[in-house]
Amino acid sequence: MTIPLVDLKAQYLSIKDEMDAAIQRVVDNTSFIMGPDVQAFEEEFARFCSVQHAVGVDSGTAALHLAFMACDIGPGDEVITTPHTFIATIGMLGRVGATPVFVDIDPQTYNIDPARIEAAITRQTKAIMPVHLYGQPAEMDPILEIADRHGLKVIEDAAQAHGAEYKGRRAGSMSHVAIFSFYPGKNLGAYGDAGAVVTDDGEIAEKVRLLRNHGRREKYEHLLQGFNYRIDTLQAAILRAKLAHLEEWNEARRRHGATYRELLSDLDLVLPYEPEHVRAVYHLFVVRLEGSLLQERDALREHLRAKGISTGIHYPIPLHLQPAYRHLGHTEGDFPITEECARQVLSLPMYPELTQTQIEEVVRAIKEFLGS
């Protein structure tokens, strides 16, 4: 049995007629750039996120760039965030002249630890950027309280958290501005790169709309120096078709997560933690190998690979230790919880179409390796 980490073909086949019709609709009307499906998707995704505005762009990275610019983050500014995330979270800070300031994570949720944020605030701090990692919302109430007390913006990186909830509030709806990625493997994935900026702030939304499209409202009148960051109409049509299934898919991920937890509960593994006030959407199902198993992660991955089971490591090198950010001056030991988790985490197959039989096969292979 071959079990991929993510199975995009299985998802396509489950809604093939809808996807083919959405693509054909765009081909037939030839509105490939800023066609009617773009505005329709933005309106539908804004409702899904419980916000007033959603602006489609061509990637999650572009969404971050425009969110920073719309919040007037620029040269000399600092943005507090986590070192345990994909590098895109901070990649565009350098492009606007700002600097990431890292805070270590909570070892249960893998998200930024709010208790450590205030000590990192300086006169240069402009914003706090929590990441809802693996589909698990960050602890937003204390983050928002700290930001309000210090007059800081909050930018949610919700690239892995489409439909996740914190105390009944949707990811993306709790901050000044939030970003989503629609990379193909996400809970809501396009057939290529795409992203969105969401907000309740009309001025931020309008600035992002201008910046994504060469700074213009009318075809040849440019109010700002902007970019070509538009979402393709084809991707918007694909995302509209998929959005109708997202709640169903997220519930399937949650069921799979519960099944994994039940079947793995007797093993010496640290399983995903989900507080009662959170609705995680399991973009990834991440376990940790610790203690006597710590040195076995690579061997376990190879054992599973030999059984046809794909796994991942999200993420093996913390951002503060990445060669590209050596100039920040960090060394090993600066963020010990992040570094420990980077050595321990292992992502198991997770996607809505995963079957009970496949989950049982993954668990059987893990138990075989561990001698259970």
C-alpha positions as CSV (number, residue, x, y, z in Angstrom):
1,M,0.0,0.0,0.0
2,T,1.3,3.4,-1.0
3,I,0.2,6.2,1.3
4,P,1.4,9.8,0.4
5,L,1.7,12.6,2.8
6,V,-0.9,14.5,0.8
7,D,-3.0,13.0,-2.0
8,L,-4.1,15.8,-4.4
9,K,-5.3,13.4,-7.0
10,A,-7.7,11.7,-4.7
11,Q,-9.2,15.1,-3.9
12,Y,-9.5,16.0,-7.6
13,L,-11.3,12.8,-8.4
14,S,-13.7,13.3,-5.6
15,I,-15.0,16.5,-7.2
16,K,-13.8,16.1,-10.7
17,D,-17.0,17.3,-12.5
18,E,-17.1,20.5,-10.4
19,M,-13.4,21.3,-11.0
20,D,-13.6,20.6,-14.7
21,A,-16.7,22.8,-15.0
22,A,-15.0,25.7,-13.1
23,I,-11.9,25.6,-15.3
24,Q,-14.0,25.3,-18.5
25,R,-16.1,28.3,-17.4
26,V,-13.0,30.5,-17.3
27,V,-11.7,29.1,-20.6
28,D,-15.0,29.8,-22.2
29,N,-15.4,33.4,-21.1
30,T,-11.6,34.0,-21.5
31,S,-11.5,36.4,-18.5
32,F,-8.2,35.1,-17.4
33,I,-7.1,38.3,-15.5
34,M,-9.3,39.7,-12.8
35,G,-12.4,37.9,-14.2
36,P,-15.7,37.7,-12.5
37,D,-14.6,34.6,-10.5
38,V,-12.0,36.7,-8.7
39,Q,-14.5,39.1,-7.1
40,A,-17.0,36.2,-6.4
41,F,-14.3,34.2,-4.6
42,E,-13.2,37.2,-2.6
43,E,-16.7,37.8,-1.4
44,E,-17.2,34.1,-0.5
45,F,-13.9,33.7,1.2
46,A,-14.5,36.9,3.3
47,R,-17.8,35.4,4.5
48,F,-16.1,32.1,5.3
49,C,-13.5,34.0,7.4
50,S,-16.1,36.2,9.0
51,V,-14.4,39.4,7.8
52,Q,-15.5,42.3,5.7
53,H,-12.8,42.1,3.0
54,A,-10.7,39.5,1.2
55,V,-8.2,40.4,-1.5
56,G,-6.9,37.6,-3.7
57,V,-3.2,37.7,-4.7
58,D,-0.8,35.3,-6.5
59,S,0.7,33.6,-3.4
60,G,0.8,33.6,0.4
61,T,4.2,35.3,0.2
62,A,2.8,38.1,-1.8
63,A,0.0,38.4,0.7
64,L,2.5,38.9,3.5
65,H,4.4,41.5,1.5
66,L,1.3,43.5,0.9
67,A,0.0,43.1,4.5
68,F,3.3,44.5,5.7
69,M,3.1,47.5,3.3
70,A,-0.6,48.1,4.2
71,C,0.4,48.2,7.9
72,D,3.2,50.7,7.1
73,I,5.9,48.4,8.3
74,G,9.2,49.6,6.8
75,P,12.8,50.4,7.4
76,G,13.9,50.1,11.0
77,D,10.7,48.4,12.2
78,E,10.7,45.1,14.1
79,V,8.0,42.4,13.9
80,I,7.8,39.8,16.7
81,T,7.1,36.3,15.5
82,T,8.1,32.6,15.9
83,P,11.2,30.9,14.6
84,H,9.2,27.6,14.2
85,T,7.5,28.2,10.8
86,F,8.1,28.1,7.1
87,I,10.6,30.8,5.9
88,A,7.9,32.7,3.9
89,T,6.5,34.0,7.2
90,I,9.5,36.4,7.5
91,G,10.8,36.4,3.9
92,M,9.2,39.7,2.9
93,L,10.1,41.6,6.1
94,G,13.5,42.2,4.5
95,R,11.9,43.5,1.4
96,V,10.2,46.2,3.3
97,G,13.3,46.9,5.4
98,A,12.0,45.5,8.6
99,T,13.6,42.9,11.0
100,P,12.0,39.8,12.5
101,V,12.4,39.4,16.3
102,F,11.9,35.8,17.4
103,V,10.1,34.5,20.5
104,D,10.3,30.9,21.5
105,I,7.3,28.6,21.2
106,D,4.9,26.7,23.5
107,P,6.0,23.1,23.4
108,Q,2.4,21.8,23.4
109,T,0.9,23.9,20.6
110,Y,4.2,24.7,18.7
111,N,2.9,28.3,18.4
112,I,4.4,31.5,19.7
113,D,4.4,31.6,23.5
114,P,2.5,34.8,24.5
115,A,4.2,34.8,27.9
116,R,7.5,35.6,26.2
117,I,6.3,38.3,23.8
118,E,6.4,41.4,26.1
119,A,10.1,41.0,26.9
120,A,10.9,41.2,23.2
121,I,9.1,44.5,22.6
122,T,11.4,47.5,21.9
123,R,10.8,51.1,20.7
124,Q,11.2,49.7,17.1
125,T,8.5,47.1,17.5
126,K,5.7,47.7,15.0
127,A,3.7,44.5,15.0
128,I,3.2,41.0,16.4
129,M,2.8,38.2,13.9
130,P,1.5,34.9,15.3
131,V,1.4,31.8,13.1
132,H,-1.4,29.3,13.4
133,L,0.9,26.4,12.8
134,Y,-0.2,23.0,11.5
135,G,-3.9,24.3,11.6
136,Q,-3.7,25.0,15.4
137,P,-4.7,28.6,16.3
138,A,-2.3,30.6,18.4
139,E,-3.4,31.9,21.8
140,M,-4.8,35.1,20.4
141,D,-6.4,36.8,23.5
142,P,-3.2,37.4,25.4
143,I,-1.4,38.4,22.1
144,L,-4.2,40.9,21.3
145,E,-4.1,42.3,24.8
146,I,-0.3,42.8,24.7
147,A,-0.6,44.5,21.3
148,D,-3.4,46.8,22.4
149,R,-1.4,47.8,25.5
150,H,1.7,48.7,23.4
151,G,-0.1,50.1,20.4
152,L,1.1,47.4,18.0
153,K,-0.5,45.9,14.9
154,V,-1.3,42.1,14.9
155,I,-0.9,40.2,11.6
156,E,-2.1,36.6,11.6
157,D,-0.2,34.2,9.4
158,A,-3.1,31.8,8.8
159,A,-1.5,30.1,5.8
160,Q,-2.1,26.7,7.4
161,A,-5.4,27.4,9.2
162,H,-8.3,27.8,6.8
163,G,-11.4,27.4,8.9
164,A,-9.6,27.0,12.3
165,E,-11.3,28.6,15.3
166,Y,-10.2,30.2,18.6
167,K,-13.0,30.6,21.1
168,G,-15.5,30.6,18.3
169,R,-13.6,33.1,16.1
170,R,-12.3,32.2,12.7
171,A,-8.6,32.3,12.0
172,G,-8.0,35.5,10.1
173,S,-10.8,37.4,11.8
174,M,-9.0,38.3,15.1
175,S,-6.3,40.8,14.0
176,H,-5.8,44.0,12.0
177,V,-5.0,41.9,8.9
178,A,-4.3,38.3,8.1
179,I,-2.9,36.3,5.3
180,F,-3.7,32.9,3.7
181,S,-1.8,30.7,1.3
182,F,-3.6,28.5,-1.2
183,Y,-0.6,26.5,-2.1
184,P,-1.9,23.2,-3.5
185,G,-1.3,21.1,-0.4
186,K,-3.2,23.5,2.0
187,N,-6.6,22.7,3.4
188,L,-7.9,25.0,0.7
189,G,-5.5,24.6,-2.1
190,A,-5.3,26.0,-5.7
191,Y,-3.8,24.3,-8.7
192,G,-0.7,26.4,-8.4
193,D,0.3,29.4,-6.2
194,A,-2.4,31.7,-4.8
195,G,-3.1,33.6,-1.6
196,A,-5.3,36.2,0.0
197,V,-5.2,39.1,2.5
198,V,-8.3,39.4,4.8
199,T,-9.3,42.2,7.1
200,D,-12.1,44.2,8.5
201,D,-10.2,47.5,7.8
202,G,-11.4,49.1,4.6
203,E,-8.3,51.2,4.2
204,I,-6.0,48.2,4.5
205,A,-8.1,46.3,2.0
206,E,-8.1,49.2,-0.5
207,K,-4.3,49.6,-0.2
208,V,-3.8,45.9,-0.9
209,R,-6.1,46.0,-3.9
210,L,-4.1,48.9,-5.3
211,L,-0.7,47.4,-4.6
212,R,-1.5,44.0,-6.1
213,N,-2.5,45.5,-9.4
214,H,0.2,48.0,-10.3
215,G,-1.2,50.6,-8.0
216,R,-4.2,51.3,-10.1
217,R,-8.0,51.6,-9.9
218,E,-8.4,52.5,-13.6
219,K,-6.4,50.8,-16.3
220,Y,-3.9,53.6,-16.9
221,E,-4.1,55.7,-13.8
222,H,-1.6,54.5,-11.1
223,L,-2.1,55.9,-7.7
224,L,0.7,53.9,-6.0
225,Q,3.9,52.1,-7.1
226,G,2.5,48.6,-7.0
227,F,3.2,45.1,-8.2
228,N,1.7,42.4,-10.4
229,Y,0.4,40.2,-7.5
230,R,-3.0,39.5,-8.9
231,I,-4.7,36.1,-8.3
232,D,-5.4,34.3,-11.6
233,T,-9.0,33.9,-12.5
234,L,-8.5,30.2,-13.1
235,Q,-7.2,29.8,-9.5
236,A,-10.1,31.8,-8.1
237,A,-12.6,29.6,-10.0
238,I,-10.9,26.5,-8.7
239,L,-10.9,27.9,-5.1
240,R,-14.6,28.8,-5.3
241,A,-15.4,25.2,-6.2
242,K,-13.3,23.8,-3.4
243,L,-14.5,26.3,-0.8
244,A,-17.9,24.7,-0.9
245,H,-16.3,21.5,0.4
246,L,-13.9,23.0,2.9
247,E,-15.9,22.5,6.1
248,E,-16.6,18.9,5.2
249,W,-12.9,18.4,4.5
250,N,-11.8,20.0,7.7
251,E,-14.2,17.8,9.7
252,A,-12.7,14.7,7.9
253,R,-9.2,15.9,9.0
254,R,-10.4,16.3,12.6
255,R,-11.8,12.7,12.5
256,H,-8.5,11.4,11.1
257,G,-6.7,13.3,13.9
258,A,-8.9,11.7,16.5
259,T,-8.3,8.2,15.0
260,Y,-4.6,8.7,15.0
261,R,-4.6,9.8,18.6
262,E,-6.7,6.8,19.7
263,L,-4.5,4.3,17.8
264,L,-1.2,5.9,18.9
265,S,-2.1,6.6,22.5
266,D,-0.2,3.6,23.9
267,L,3.1,4.6,22.3
268,D,5.9,6.8,23.7
269,L,5.0,9.6,21.3
270,V,3.9,13.2,21.9
271,L,0.6,13.6,20.0
272,P,-1.0,16.9,18.9
273,Y,-2.5,18.9,21.7
274,E,-5.8,20.7,21.1
275,P,-7.1,22.9,23.9
276,E,-10.9,22.9,24.6
277,H,-11.4,26.4,23.3
278,V,-9.7,25.7,19.9
279,R,-10.9,24.0,16.7
280,A,-7.8,22.8,15.0
281,V,-8.1,21.8,11.3
282,Y,-5.0,19.5,11.1
283,H,-3.3,20.9,8.1
284,L,-0.6,18.6,9.4
285,F,-0.7,15.8,11.9
286,V,2.6,16.1,13.8
287,V,4.0,13.8,16.4
288,R,7.2,14.1,18.4
289,L,9.8,11.5,19.2
290,E,11.5,12.2,22.5
291,G,13.5,10.5,25.2
292,S,14.9,7.2,24.0
293,L,13.3,7.6,20.6
294,L,14.9,10.9,19.9
295,Q,17.7,9.4,17.8
296,E,15.2,7.2,15.9
297,R,13.4,9.7,13.8
298,D,15.4,9.2,10.6
299,A,15.3,5.5,11.0
300,L,11.5,5.6,11.5
301,R,11.1,7.7,8.4
302,E,13.1,5.2,6.4
303,H,11.1,2.3,7.8
304,L,7.9,4.0,6.8
305,R,9.2,4.9,3.4
306,A,10.1,1.3,2.8
307,K,6.5,0.4,3.6
308,G,5.3,3.0,1.0
309,I,4.3,5.6,3.6
310,S,5.5,9.2,3.1
311,T,6.2,11.5,6.0
312,G,7.6,15.0,6.4
313,I,9.5,17.2,8.9
314,H,7.9,20.6,9.5
315,Y,10.5,22.2,10.1
316,P,14.0,20.8,10.4
317,I,15.9,24.1,10.6
318,P,14.5,26.9,12.8
319,L,14.5,30.3,11.2
320,H,17.0,31.8,13.5
321,L,19.5,29.1,12.4
322,Q,18.9,29.4,8.7
323,P,22.0,30.6,6.7
324,A,19.9,33.3,5.1
325,Y,19.4,34.9,8.5
326,R,22.9,34.6,9.9
327,H,23.1,38.4,9.9
328,L,20.6,38.5,12.8
329,G,23.4,37.1,15.0
330,H,21.6,34.1,16.6
331,T,23.3,30.9,17.6
332,E,22.2,27.5,18.7
333,G,20.6,27.6,22.1
334,D,18.9,31.0,21.6
335,F,15.4,29.4,21.3
336,P,15.8,26.0,23.0
337,I,12.2,24.8,22.8
338,T,12.0,25.5,19.0
339,E,15.3,23.8,18.5
340,E,14.3,20.7,20.5
341,C,11.0,20.4,18.5
342,A,12.8,20.8,15.2
343,R,14.8,17.7,16.2
344,Q,11.7,15.7,17.2
345,V,8.8,16.5,15.0
346,L,7.5,14.1,12.3
347,S,4.4,14.7,10.1
348,L,2.3,11.7,9.3
349,P,0.0,11.4,6.2
350,M,-3.0,13.7,6.6
351,Y,-5.7,14.7,4.0
352,P,-9.5,14.5,3.9
353,E,-9.6,11.4,1.6
354,L,-7.4,9.3,3.9
355,T,-9.1,6.1,4.8
356,Q,-9.4,4.1,8.1
357,T,-7.4,1.3,6.4
358,Q,-4.6,3.7,5.5
359,I,-4.4,5.2,9.0
360,E,-4.3,1.7,10.5
361,E,-1.5,0.8,8.1
362,V,0.5,3.9,9.2
363,V,0.0,3.0,12.8
364,R,0.8,-0.7,12.2
365,A,4.1,0.3,10.6
366,I,5.0,2.7,13.4
367,K,4.3,0.0,16.0
368,E,6.3,-2.5,14.1
369,F,9.3,-0.2,14.2
370,L,8.9,0.5,17.9
371,G,8.4,-3.2,18.7
372,S,5.0,-2.6,20.2
